[in-house]
Amino acid sequence: MKIPDNYHSAFGSEKPDLGELDVFERSRKLVFQHDVKNGIHPAFWNCDFIYTEPAWRRGYEKFQTRASVKMSTHGEYLESIKSIIEKLQKPTVIVGGLHMLKILSPRYYTPTRLHQMDSIAMFWNMHPITAKNTFGLLDTLSVRHGTILDFSCGYGSHLHRFNNFICSDINRHCVYHVAKSQMGYQG
């Protein structure tokens, strides 16, 4: 499977030239380090909708190692995500694998593709969007909604579609990459 260089995946290696950053904000765009296990960050309330591609079970341990943390089990991670969705009550799309359905319990789900990989798009507080792949989902969402929240943003390769975003990741290297590639951070 070919994963783009600007996509943070457990199937590839982490970019070697990344610094670390806790938070950066510029022009209605915010990126910061946050562990979803700690619940809702106050900035989350300012979003119009949620879109995220959380870690899959198979890559979860690798992501924890990269972030130099022991976050939780994959099930606990998904329970934390479910709690955030339930509390915020915002339109939500999560792209992941079938193994996530049991814990996340979305209202609807449809098949889609995430970088040549069979996936599902799960929906809460909105009607489902049928799209061949995540690019189609993101294009539709960028037209319908304002400020995106992605609390598992990775390298943020999808954020260029949105004028306003609030995003976080457990990994400070990802925060640095988003700030530099999407927000003009010079540090």
C-alpha positions, 0 to 999 in steps of 0.5 A: 500500500502506498501511503503519501509522505505527508500522511502520518501512518503506522505503515511508514516511518516518522519524518526525520526532521521534525521538531516538537511543539506544544501549541501554535495558533494563527489566523483562526487555526489552532494546533496543540498537543492533547491526549483524548484520554484527558477528555474535551479540551476547552478549544474543542467547543469552538468547532462546527464539526468533527472529522478524524482518522484515529489510530487503528488497532494494528498501529496504535502501539507504534503511535504511542511509541512515537509520541513517547507515551503510554496512552491506554489500550486501543479500546480505552482510546476509542472509548475516549473518542466516543465520550468526546463525540457524545458530549460535544454533540457536533456533526461527526465523521470518523474514518476507520476500520470495522473493528471500531464499530463495536465501541464507537457505535455510530448512528450510520456508517458507509464504506469508503477508501482511505489511501487505497485501504478499505475503510468505513466512514462513521457518522453521528449527528448528521446524515451519512455522506456517500463518497468513494474515498476520504478526499470526497468526504473532505471535499463535501465537508469543507463546503458544508461546514466551517471550523473542523475539529480533528483531535487525532490530526497526525500530519494534517495533510487534509487541513488545507481544505479548511479556512479554520481548524482546531486540531490536536495530536498526542505527538508533539512532532505532529503538532510541529509538522502541522504548524510548519506545513499548514500555518507558516510556523518558522521555528 
